[in-house]
Amino acid sequence: MKLRSKAAALLLLALAALLLALLSLRAGRAEPPAPPARPASAPQRHPAPVPARWPAPGALPVASPGVRRRRPQRPRPRAGRRGAARLEKLARRPGEPRSFQAVLPPELWIHLAVVACGNRLEETLVMLKSAVLFSHRKIQFHIFTEDSLKPEFDKQLRQWPDSYTKKFEHRIYPITFSVGNPQEWKKLFKPCAAQRLFLPVILKDVDSLLYVDTDVLFLRPVDDIWKLLRLFNSSQLAAMAPEHEIPKIGWYSRFARHPFYGSAGVNSGVMLMNLTRIRSTQFKNSMIPTGLAWEDMLYPLYQKYKNAITWGDQDLLNIIFYFNPECLYVFPCQWNYRPDHCMYGSNCREAEREGVSVLHGNRGVYHDDKQPTFKALYEAIRDFPFQDNLFQSMYYPLQLKFLETVHTLCGRIPQVFLKQIEKTMKRAYEKHVIIHVGPNQMH
């Protein structure tokens, strides 16, 4: 009897234990399972988006139960140089180049104008080639030329490789003069040179413009001289370099029979202009006591001084800025480096310190043997195959050519000519190889 009672008690205890186990198991199933541990090799930075309804107008959004509220996004910093680079990287699709050139709005393009008549076709194309080789931003070329040269300009520019033609667009204009006798203007100094005086009148939709002669070569990006527009004060509307650094050996200070700017005059072969300001300014003059608009001033000014001027349109510009000196910004000679800066001894300190930025081979020095250093640079850019390596096909041959010019006055200072172009080529090389190709793919 005692054994039966003990067995019954043990059975009851076993049943009670089983019942407790069943109850605890049921409660455990009702609780939400714990989230699985994330593998360390693949961290998940952001939770998966939870679909939610838009709140009613004026209502505050209410978080769904069990969903963590996300922190409000911080305002993005303004896109400076680094910020623009980050935005560019985010906007770029895989395989696209790291450049905003394709999406730059037209108002951010550089506008470059040139006037080419007679036998200036090749010289102009070499100048445009030097502008495209090193530029970063898109350029709009405004080419003023005779009817006979228009088809050849268009043909030659369209034959350049796609990697360069995408960096510019070009427009070709006829030679026109809005006031006065066209034949007189055409014969003023060199053929068609006076056309530059009428650019503010013709290019009415262009805000700012860089005008250069056909015998100019860019040894660094055009972007860099374009930035000088930012240095204009509120009254300045054009920029040029001095005609000479030393007045006692300058042409204007010794021979000019008309008013000229400053102590040595200015050279108009490289001229940066704010056309909007030029069109809206009333210029002081020596003809009437009140101001005159740019277009209204040109022909009367020519009529008054035509028997005293030697260098044509450049002389007229010197007269204009003699009476309006507050309108001119004078940039250093490195932006308009001519044989005069080295044939009488080196007299351009900025070029000695930083190198030549824009080379101006006036007096035909690209095509004769009077200044072999200038000729060597011209031929190096003219003969450079577009797709070749800049160092191998341009810079190293140029160094060898310069060794043959050390006996000349300009050839004695080769570093002045090579310093800036070497920097420019290094930047172009680093941009292509390190950024586009990638350091891991270089051999």
C-alpha positions as a printed NumPy array, in Angstrom:
array([[  0.   ,   0.   ,   0.   ],
       [  2.816,   2.324,   0.905],
       [  4.567,   1.522,  -2.356],
       [  1.465,   2.375,  -4.39 ],
       [  1.064,   5.743,  -2.656],
       [  4.7  ,   6.614,  -3.286],
       [  4.362,   5.693,  -6.973],
       [  1.249,   7.845,  -7.282],
       [  3.055,  10.808,  -5.707],
       [  5.999,  10.468,  -8.124],
       [  3.603,  10.261, -11.058],
       [  1.864,  13.475,  -9.962],
       [  5.202,  15.271,  -9.656],
       [  6.203,  14.107, -13.137],
       [  2.928,  15.326, -14.624],
       [  3.319,  18.719, -12.897],
       [  6.862,  19.103, -14.279],
       [  5.647,  18.188, -17.78 ],
       [  2.814,  20.725, -17.553],
       [  5.222,  23.514, -16.508],
       [  7.535,  22.655, -19.404],
       [  4.655,  22.838, -21.881],
       [  3.532,  26.22 , -20.531],
       [  7.032,  27.739, -20.749],
       [  7.5  ,  26.406, -24.319],
       [  4.229,  28.013, -25.415],
       [  5.195,  31.346, -23.888],
       [  8.581,  31.264, -25.645],
       [  6.916,  30.791, -29.046],
       [  4.702,  33.835, -28.494],
       [  7.742,  36.187, -28.06 ],
       [  9.35 ,  37.709, -31.218],
       [ 12.545,  35.909, -32.196],
       [ 15.845,  37.703, -31.556],
       [ 17.47 ,  39.184, -34.733],
       [ 20.214,  37.027, -36.201],
       [ 23.791,  38.184, -35.691],
       [ 25.256,  40.14 , -38.677],
       [ 28.424,  38.79 , -40.233],
       [ 31.407,  41.049, -39.599],
       [ 32.475,  40.941, -43.264],
       [ 29.265,  42.558, -44.601],
       [ 28.042,  45.34 , -42.298],
       [ 24.641,  46.857, -43.06 ],
       [ 24.886,  50.587, -42.565],
       [ 21.274,  51.548, -43.176],
       [ 18.053,  49.64 , -42.288],
       [ 15.838,  48.532, -45.109],
       [ 13.311,  51.23 , -46.014],
       [  9.881,  50.789, -44.421],
       [  6.925,  51.709, -46.635],
       [  4.943,  54.52 , -45.107],
       [  2.025,  56.69 , -46.108],
       [  2.432,  60.407, -46.692],
       [  0.944,  62.367, -43.761],
       [ -1.935,  64.699, -44.323],
       [ -1.038,  68.332, -45.097],
       [  0.147,  70.048, -41.921],
       [  0.25 ,  66.793, -39.924],
       [  3.413,  65.493, -38.319],
       [  4.602,  62.107, -39.545],
       [  3.966,  59.343, -37.012],
       [  6.389,  56.437, -36.788],
       [  4.95 ,  52.967, -37.14 ],
       [  5.086,  50.862, -33.972],
       [  8.284,  48.887, -33.684],
       [ 10.136,  51.057, -36.265],
       [ 13.13 ,  53.123, -35.181],
       [ 12.875,  56.79 , -36.024],
       [ 15.63 ,  57.961, -38.368],
       [ 17.64 ,  61.019, -37.496],
       [ 16.941,  64.095, -39.622],
       [ 19.452,  64.53 , -42.438],
       [ 22.118,  67.122, -41.917],
       [ 22.258,  69.951, -44.481],
       [ 24.804,  69.305, -47.206],
       [ 27.842,  71.58 , -47.24 ],
       [ 28.176,  74.062, -50.064],
       [ 29.947,  72.584, -53.045],
       [ 33.374,  74.164, -53.133],
       [ 36.261,  72.551, -54.969],
       [ 36.211,  69.423, -52.839],
       [ 32.43 ,  69.397, -52.642],
       [ 32.138,  69.691, -56.419],
       [ 34.487,  66.76 , -56.838],
       [ 32.329,  64.64 , -54.487],
       [ 29.135,  65.635, -56.285],
       [ 30.785,  64.884, -59.621],
       [ 31.761,  61.42 , -58.415],
       [ 28.203,  60.708, -57.227],
       [ 26.634,  61.975, -60.447],
       [ 28.964,  60.036, -62.686],
       [ 27.897,  56.696, -64.088],
       [ 30.402,  53.834, -64.234],
       [ 32.78 ,  54.355, -67.155],
       [ 31.997,  58.057, -67.635],
       [ 34.901,  60.584, -67.57 ],
       [ 35.515,  62.752, -64.499],
       [ 34.534,  65.994, -66.187],
       [ 31.64 ,  68.438, -66.152],
       [ 32.489,  69.645, -69.665],
       [ 29.597,  67.808, -71.247],
       [ 27.059,  69.385, -68.881],
       [ 28.552,  72.859, -68.463],
       [ 25.899,  75.465, -69.308],
       [ 26.95 ,  77.762, -72.183],
       [ 27.258,  80.779, -69.886],
       [ 30.207,  79.059, -68.155],
       [ 32.146,  78.453, -71.363],
       [ 35.274,  80.382, -72.262],
       [ 34.829,  82.627, -75.319],
       [ 37.92 ,  83.051, -77.503],
       [ 37.978,  85.317, -80.564],
       [ 40.524,  85.618, -83.387],
       [ 40.655,  87.513, -86.678],
       [ 42.436,  85.748, -89.569],
       [ 42.907,  87.081, -93.08 ],
       [ 45.413,  86.488, -95.857],
       [ 47.92 ,  83.713, -95.164],
       [ 47.061,  83.295, -91.463],
       [ 45.165,  79.985, -91.724],
       [ 47.894,  77.666, -90.413],
       [ 49.016,  80.093, -87.714],
       [ 45.449,  80.435, -86.442],
       [ 44.893,  76.673, -86.364],
       [ 48.1  ,  76.197, -84.337],
       [ 46.905,  78.846, -81.877],
       [ 43.526,  77.107, -81.507],
       [ 45.314,  73.773, -81.108],
       [ 47.407,  75.156, -78.236],
       [ 44.202,  76.375, -76.561],
       [ 42.512,  72.971, -76.834],
       [ 45.529,  70.872, -75.812],
       [ 45.616,  72.081, -72.221],
       [ 42.161,  73.55 , -71.525],
       [ 39.786,  72.101, -68.933],
       [ 36.563,  74.004, -69.629],
       [ 34.693,  74.088, -72.919],
       [ 35.676,  76.872, -75.296],
       [ 33.568,  78.713, -77.846],
       [ 35.786,  79.808, -80.745],
       [ 34.663,  82.96 , -82.585],
       [ 36.629,  83.027, -85.861],
       [ 36.396,  86.142, -88.05 ],
       [ 37.793,  85.513, -91.512],
       [ 37.444,  86.076, -95.244],
       [ 34.939,  84.06 , -97.259],
       [ 37.716,  82.152, -99.036],
       [ 39.063,  80.749, -95.734],
       [ 35.754,  79.719, -94.136],
       [ 35.488,  76.2  , -95.695],
       [ 39.088,  75.327, -94.819],
       [ 38.709,  76.434, -91.184],
       [ 35.566,  74.342, -90.836],
       [ 37.139,  71.321, -92.523],
       [ 40.337,  71.377, -90.482],
       [ 38.626,  71.803, -87.115],
       [ 36.202,  68.941, -87.793],
       [ 39.109,  66.596, -88.563],
       [ 40.526,  66.825, -85.041],
       [ 40.013,  63.742, -82.821],
       [ 36.733,  63.409, -80.915],
       [ 38.549,  63.671, -77.582],
       [ 39.432,  67.265, -78.529],
       [ 36.449,  68.348, -80.636],
       [ 34.171,  67.713, -77.647],
       [ 36.102,  70.418, -75.775],
       [ 35.059,  73.236, -78.098],
       [ 32.53 ,  74.583, -80.554],
       [ 33.331,  77.064, -83.294],
       [ 31.496,  79.783, -85.167],
       [ 32.827,  81.499, -88.28 ],
       [ 31.905,  85.109, -89.037],
       [ 32.493,  87.387, -92.036],
       [ 34.628,  90.521, -91.738],
       [ 32.232,  93.406, -91.04 ],
       [ 32.532,  96.988, -89.805],
       [ 29.39 ,  98.604, -88.439],
       [ 30.49 , 102.235, -88.818],
       [ 32.695, 104.202, -91.196],
       [ 34.289, 103.122, -94.449],
       [ 34.946,  99.332, -94.512],
       [ 37.853,  99.735, -96.944],
       [ 39.565, 102.175, -94.601],
       [ 39.177,  99.821, -91.657],
       [ 40.49 ,  96.851, -93.673],
       [ 43.659,  98.713, -94.613],
       [ 44.324,  99.946, -91.092],
       [ 47.637,  98.301, -90.118],
       [ 47.389,  94.554, -91.012],
       [ 44.498,  93.135, -93.089],
       [ 41.304,  92.894, -91.028],
       [ 43.113,  93.67 , -87.737],
       [ 40.661,  96.499, -86.977],
       [ 37.882,  93.899, -86.708],
       [ 38.748,  93.439, -83.017],
       [ 37.473,  96.968, -82.309],
       [ 33.975,  95.9  , -83.342],
       [ 33.695,  92.694, -81.295],
       [ 31.544,  94.301, -78.538],
       [ 29.097,  95.422, -81.243],
       [ 28.939,  92.119, -83.147],
       [ 28.94 ,  89.611, -80.26 ],
       [ 25.944,  91.118, -78.479],
       [ 25.055,  87.856, -76.687],
       [ 28.567,  87.313, -75.27 ],
       [ 29.275,  88.686, -71.801],
       [ 33.08 ,  88.291, -71.644],
       [ 35.674,  87.52 , -74.294],
       [ 39.36 ,  86.764, -74.73 ],
       [ 40.727,  88.172, -77.984],
       [ 44.149,  87.013, -79.251],
       [ 46.174,  87.606, -82.396],
       [ 46.778,  84.662, -84.712],
       [ 50.46 ,  84.5  , -83.659],
       [ 49.68 ,  83.674, -80.008],
       [ 50.379,  80.308, -78.322],
       [ 48.978,  79.135, -74.992],
       [ 51.556,  77.344, -72.84 ],
       [ 49.071,  76.687, -70.023],
       [ 45.265,  76.263, -69.822],
       [ 43.182,  79.12 , -71.204],
       [ 41.186,  78.746, -67.997],
       [ 44.002,  80.46 , -66.095],
       [ 43.956,  83.736, -68.016],
       [ 40.137,  83.652, -68.031],
       [ 40.247,  83.757, -64.209],
       [ 41.794,  87.235, -64.391],
       [ 38.278,  88.542, -65.093],
       [ 37.595,  88.011, -61.387],
       [ 40.297,  90.547, -60.523],
       [ 38.53 ,  93.432, -62.297],
       [ 37.244,  96.131, -59.984],
       [ 33.873,  97.79 , -60.55 ],
       [ 35.152, 100.215, -63.229],
       [ 37.511,  97.956, -65.195],
       [ 36.211,  96.463, -68.436],
       [ 39.331,  95.289, -70.321],
       [ 42.794,  93.908, -69.588],
       [ 46.046,  94.089, -71.545],
       [ 49.781,  93.784, -70.887],
       [ 52.261,  96.685, -71.169],
       [ 53.847,  97.22 , -74.567],
       [ 57.21 ,  97.371, -72.82 ],
       [ 58.533,  97.032, -69.295],
       [ 61.219,  99.717, -69.651],
       [ 59.884, 103.074, -70.925],
       [ 63.27 , 104.385, -72.086],
       [ 63.524, 101.633, -74.709],
       [ 59.785, 101.345, -75.43 ],
       [ 58.274, 102.364, -78.752],
       [ 55.403, 104.548, -77.479],
       [ 57.529, 106.446, -74.982],
       [ 60.042, 107.339, -77.72 ],
       [ 58.102, 107.684, -80.98 ],
       [ 54.324, 108.003, -80.439],
       [ 52.654, 111.152, -81.803],
       [ 49.355, 110.517, -80.051],
       [ 48.183, 109.918, -76.455],
       [ 48.845, 106.437, -75.053],
       [ 48.171, 104.559, -71.829],
       [ 50.621, 104.825, -68.917],
       [ 54.346, 105.31 , -69.374],
       [ 54.946, 102.76 , -72.144],
       [ 51.552, 101.977, -73.712],
       [ 49.769,  98.613, -73.868],
       [ 49.847,  95.761, -76.384],
       [ 46.517,  94.56 , -77.786],
       [ 47.656,  91.111, -79.015],
       [ 46.096,  89.509, -75.933],
       [ 43.024,  91.364, -74.701],
       [ 40.52 ,  90.23 , -72.077],
       [ 37.188,  92.06 , -72.265],
       [ 33.956,  92.365, -70.316],
       [ 31.763,  93.122, -73.336],
       [ 28.694,  93.849, -71.228],
       [ 30.506,  96.677, -69.445],
       [ 31.991,  98.001, -72.699],
       [ 28.54 ,  98.21 , -74.284],
       [ 27.047, 100.068, -71.309],
       [ 29.866, 102.583, -70.671],
       [ 30.075, 106.208, -71.795],
       [ 33.755, 106.848, -72.581],
       [ 35.569, 110.105, -72.01 ],
       [ 37.227, 111.39 , -75.173],
       [ 38.998, 114.325, -76.799],
       [ 36.205, 115.127, -79.272],
       [ 33.202, 116.193, -77.21 ],
       [ 32.871, 117.155, -73.519],
       [ 30.347, 114.387, -72.799],
       [ 30.886, 110.644, -72.979],
       [ 30.44 , 108.49 , -76.069],
       [ 29.321, 104.898, -76.453],
       [ 31.946, 102.484, -77.785],
       [ 30.442, 102.142, -81.272],
       [ 29.821, 105.89 , -81.616],
       [ 33.403, 106.699, -80.621],
       [ 35.396, 104.48 , -83.017],
       [ 35.108, 106.241, -86.363],
       [ 35.407, 109.847, -85.095],
       [ 38.459, 108.762, -83.096],
       [ 40.02 , 107.225, -86.201],
       [ 39.287, 110.329, -88.261],
       [ 40.97 , 112.558, -85.705],
       [ 44.155, 110.509, -85.23 ],
       [ 44.552, 108.583, -88.517],
       [ 47.555, 110.629, -89.612],
       [ 49.35 , 110.115, -86.278],
       [ 48.881, 106.399, -85.631],
       [ 51.393, 103.722, -86.69 ],
       [ 50.065, 100.47 , -85.185],
       [ 46.448, 100.885, -86.261],
       [ 43.807,  99.527, -83.911],
       [ 46.32 ,  99.106, -81.06 ],
       [ 47.03 , 102.837, -81.183],
       [ 43.296, 103.593, -81.049],
       [ 42.95 , 101.393, -77.969],
       [ 45.853, 103.217, -76.337],
       [ 44.129, 106.541, -77.027],
       [ 40.84 , 105.278, -75.565],
       [ 42.463, 104.091, -72.338],
       [ 44.608, 107.22 , -72.07 ],
       [ 41.358, 109.121, -71.526],
       [ 39.781, 106.274, -69.49 ],
       [ 42.631, 104.758, -67.426],
       [ 40.261, 103.609, -64.679],
       [ 38.667, 101.2  , -67.172],
       [ 41.818,  99.137, -67.802],
       [ 43.304,  96.28 , -65.797],
       [ 46.986,  95.717, -66.638],
       [ 48.159,  92.119, -66.314],
       [ 51.826,  90.985, -66.169],
       [ 54.009,  90.428, -69.223],
       [ 54.022,  86.625, -68.761],
       [ 50.506,  86.66 , -70.31 ],
       [ 51.76 ,  88.376, -73.47 ],
       [ 55.434,  87.457, -73.837],
       [ 57.02 ,  88.817, -77.014],
       [ 60.562,  88.88 , -78.486],
       [ 60.962,  92.381, -77.013],
       [ 61.056,  90.763, -73.566],
       [ 64.246,  88.838, -74.278],
       [ 65.999,  90.209, -77.385],
       [ 67.307,  93.23 , -75.457],
       [ 68.089,  91.163, -72.375],
       [ 65.536,  89.535, -70.091],
       [ 63.103,  92.212, -68.889],
       [ 59.979,  90.307, -67.825],
       [ 60.416,  89.397, -64.17 ],
       [ 57.108,  87.537, -63.932],
       [ 58.202,  85.181, -66.721],
       [ 61.567,  84.612, -65.022],
       [ 59.766,  83.696, -61.82 ],
       [ 56.774,  81.723, -63.133],
       [ 57.544,  81.008, -66.779],
       [ 55.849,  82.221, -69.961],
       [ 52.09 ,  81.639, -69.885],
       [ 51.07 ,  83.076, -73.274],
       [ 53.638,  83.418, -76.071],
       [ 53.165,  86.147, -78.686],
       [ 55.387,  85.649, -81.723],
       [ 54.842,  88.994, -83.423],
       [ 56.943,  90.299, -86.32 ],
       [ 56.709,  86.876, -88.017],
       [ 59.281,  85.188, -85.757],
       [ 57.568,  81.785, -86.109],
       [ 58.451,  81.722, -89.795],
       [ 62.021,  83.032, -89.977],
       [ 65.28 ,  82.375, -88.138],
       [ 65.544,  85.652, -86.203],
       [ 64.194,  84.112, -82.978],
       [ 64.723,  80.313, -83.139],
       [ 63.354,  79.818, -79.613],
       [ 59.938,  81.153, -80.645],
       [ 60.048,  79.159, -83.869],
       [ 60.889,  75.943, -81.98 ],
       [ 57.833,  76.308, -79.722],
       [ 55.557,  77.024, -82.677],
       [ 56.766,  73.993, -84.626],
       [ 56.554,  71.719, -81.566],
       [ 52.845,  72.491, -81.116],
       [ 52.125,  72.491, -84.856],
       [ 53.71 ,  69.052, -85.384],
       [ 52.435,  67.383, -82.21 ],
       [ 50.177,  64.377, -83.029],
       [ 47.006,  64.825, -80.974],
       [ 46.916,  61.351, -79.465],
       [ 50.611,  61.078, -78.561],
       [ 52.225,  61.479, -75.154],
       [ 52.953,  65.146, -74.459],
       [ 56.298,  64.506, -72.8  ],
       [ 57.622,  62.097, -75.403],
       [ 56.348,  63.844, -78.537],
       [ 56.536,  67.495, -77.512],
       [ 58.474,  68.304, -74.365],
       [ 61.612,  66.164, -74.87 ],
       [ 62.06 ,  67.139, -78.558],
       [ 61.555,  70.76 , -77.516],
       [ 64.364,  70.506, -74.982],
       [ 66.694,  69.203, -77.672],
       [ 65.736,  72.026, -80.035],
       [ 66.383,  74.576, -77.315],
       [ 69.965,  73.313, -76.995],
       [ 70.513,  74.624, -80.528],
       [ 69.336,  78.141, -79.591],
       [ 71.569,  78.89 , -76.587],
       [ 73.717,  81.2  , -78.699],
       [ 70.767,  83.617, -79.148],
       [ 69.613,  86.25 , -76.651],
       [ 66.236,  84.588, -76.066],
       [ 67.743,  81.091, -76.161],
       [ 70.002,  81.866, -73.191],
       [ 67.022,  81.606, -70.828],
       [ 65.303,  78.346, -71.892],
       [ 63.825,  77.835, -68.415],
       [ 61.625,  80.914, -68.975],
       [ 59.981,  79.201, -71.948],
       [ 59.892,  75.676, -70.498],
       [ 58.863,  76.237, -66.88 ],
       [ 55.134,  76.808, -67.4  ],
       [ 54.692,  74.322, -70.229],
       [ 56.401,  71.63 , -68.115],
       [ 53.945,  72.29 , -65.259],
       [ 51.056,  72.158, -67.69 ],
       [ 52.188,  68.846, -69.19 ],
       [ 52.71 ,  67.301, -65.764],
       [ 49.189,  68.26 , -64.75 ],
       [ 47.773,  66.852, -67.981],
       [ 49.755,  63.633, -67.554],
       [ 48.725,  63.163, -63.922],
       [ 45.093,  63.843, -64.752],
       [ 45.09 ,  61.28 , -67.563],
       [ 47.181,  58.499, -66.007],
       [ 46.408,  58.734, -62.298],
       [ 42.773,  59.799, -62.471],
       [ 41.46 ,  58.248, -65.685],
       [ 43.668,  55.164, -65.954],
       [ 44.201,  54.67 , -62.226],
       [ 47.384,  54.06 , -60.208],
       [ 46.711,  50.303, -60.024],
       [ 46.69 ,  49.982, -63.808],
       [ 50.004,  51.732, -64.48 ],
       [ 52.902,  49.503, -65.574]])
